[in-house]
Amino acid sequence: MRTKIELDTWVRKEHFQFFNRFEEPYFSAVVNVDCTKAYPTAKEQGISFFLYYLHCCITAINQIEAFRYRAIGDEVFIYDDVDVSATIMRPNGTFGFSFIKYHPALTDFIKGAKKEIERVQAETGLPMMAFDENIIHASALPWVNFTALTHARSFTYRDSIPKISFGKVTEQDGVRSMPVSITVHHGLMDGMQVGQFIDLFQQLLNQ
């Protein structure tokens, strides 16, 4: 479900209209999150660390209102919940796009994710699915300890979906960390909301 935002009474009206005119309205930040507790927790439970942190990520996304805003043309909508379209690696070295439904319970999320991963890995090429706007785009680069990241984008397509990328887990002095890139539409949020996501994501990883 989604609800239309009344722009005339929305506190971000001018900010949205300003940035929504840009050819590139996105801004990005890269941070390192602490995985010292989350990594062994996932391993002890026999859970893929990718799915473990992806669930922490989408849980944080759903709790922050700004990450559920979507710009569609010159209008803004807020969705009740947000799911994940993550890139999934195949044995032949290519990838495909998945659709993973958000569930508050980790076990339910992983159950659905595993089925979707199996579907994508059984495909070839790059089949395109018709997604609604209430998703995030997620990708993992577990080979790269990146400090910056950009995305391939078509500027002819008006897009406002947040894009979250995860890098290589490294360890130094007993501390495990992982780079995370957050790319969001500036008309819908600012650095404060990105900071709120980072803080909440870290809290969930620490549980």
N, C-alpha and C positions, 0 to 999 in steps of 0.2 A: 504494500500500500504506500501511496505517496500523497503529500499535501502540498498544494501550491502556496508559495510564500507571497504575501501581499507586499509588493515592492514599495508602495507608497508609504507604508508604515514600518518597513524593515530598516533597522539601524545601519545595514551595510548597503543600502540602495546606491549611494553615490560611488562607493568603492567598487561594487559589482559592475555598474555601468561604465566606470572608467577602465577597469582591467578587461572587461569582456570585449572591448573594441580591439584589443591587442591581437596581432598575429600569433604571438606566443605569450599567453597569460599565465603560464606556469612558472613557479619558482621551486628550487630544490634545496635540500640540506642533506648532508651525510654526517652521521654520528656513529660512534662505536657503542654498542650495548654490551653489558656484562653478562656472559653466559655461564659463569662459574658454577652457579647452582642449577640452572636449567638443563645444561648439557648432560650431566650425570643423572639427573632426575629422569630425563627421557630414556636414557640407556637402561637405567634400572627397571623401568616399567616396560622395556621392550618396545618402545615407541620410536618411530622415525623422528629424529631431531627436527627435520624440515617441517613435518606436520605438527610437531609440538610447538615450535615457535610461530608457525603460521596461525595456529589457533589462538595463541596469545595476541598476535597482531590483530586479527580480525575481531577478537573480543574487545580490544582497546578501541579499534575503529568504531565499533557499534556504540560505544559508550560516550563518544565525543560528537556532539550534534553537527559541528561544521563538516565532519567527514561524511555525513549522510546527505549533505546538500549536493544537488546537481543542477548545472545550468543547461537548459534545453532551449536553444535559440536565445531570446531575450528574457526568458522566464527562469525562475528558480523554484525547485521543488525540494522538499525534504522527505526522505524515505524512512519507513519504520525500521528497516534493517538492511544490512549490506552483506553480500556474499563475496566469494573470491573467484576470479579467473586467474589461475596460476599457470605459468609455462611448465610443462612436464617433459623431462628428458626421456628419450627413447634409447633402446640398446644400440640402434644404428647411428647414434650421434646427432639425430635431428630432434626437434621438439614439437609439441602440439599444445594447443590451448585447452584448458580444462574449465569446468564450472563446478565449484565446490560450495555446497550450501552451508551457511553458517548455522551451527548448533551451539548453544551455551555449554553443553556437556561435551567434554573432550572426547569421550568414547564414541558418542554419536557423530561428532565431526569427523573423527578418524575413520569410522566405518564407511561413511559416505565418500570421503576422500579416496580411500583405497579402491573403491569401485570405479571412481572417475579416473584414477591413475591407470588402472587396468584397461579401461576403455581407450584412453589416449595412447597408451603404449602399444595397443593392438592395431592402431591406425597407421597409415602412411601419408606422406604429403602434409599439407596444412589445411585441413578442412576448417571452414569458418562457421561458427555458430552464431545465431542471432541472440545476443545478450541484451537484457534490459540495462538501464543505467545504474541500477543499485548493486554495483560490484566495485571491487578494487582490482587493479591489475597488479599481480605479484610475480616476481621472478627471482630465481636463486642463481648466484654465480659462486658456487662453493670452491672454485679454483682460484679466486681473485680476492686479495685483501685490498679492495679499492679505497681510494680517498676522494674520488669524484666519479660521477656517472651521468650520462645523458641517454635519452631514449630516442629511437627512431619514431618520427611522428609525421603524419600527413596534415599539413596546415589547412587543407581544404575541408577537413572534417572537424567540426566544432566539438571539442571533447572537454569534459571537466572531471573525468574519473581519476581519483588518486592512484599513483603508481608507486609501489613499494618494492625495493630490491634488496636482497640479502647477500652478503659476501661470505668469504672464507672465515671459518673459526680458527683463531690463532691463540696460542698460550704463551704467556710470559710471566715469570715469577709466580706461578700458580694461579694466575688470573686468565680465564678464557674470555675472549671478546670477539665480536662480529660486527663488521660495518653494515649499516643500514642506510639506504638512500630513500628519502621521502620527497616525492614530486607532487605538487598540488596546485590547483587553480587559485590564483591570488584574488580573484573576485569573490571567492567563497570563504577564504580564510587568510589569516596572517601568520606570522611567526609564533604568536602566542599559542594558537591552536596546534601547530606542529609540535611545539614544546610540550603541550599537554599530552599529546599522543606519545611522544618519546618517554615521558615520565611514567605514564600508565603502562606502556609496553614493558618498561624496565621493571615496574612493580610486579607485573604478572610473571615475568621471567624469574623473579626472585622468590616466588611462592614455592 
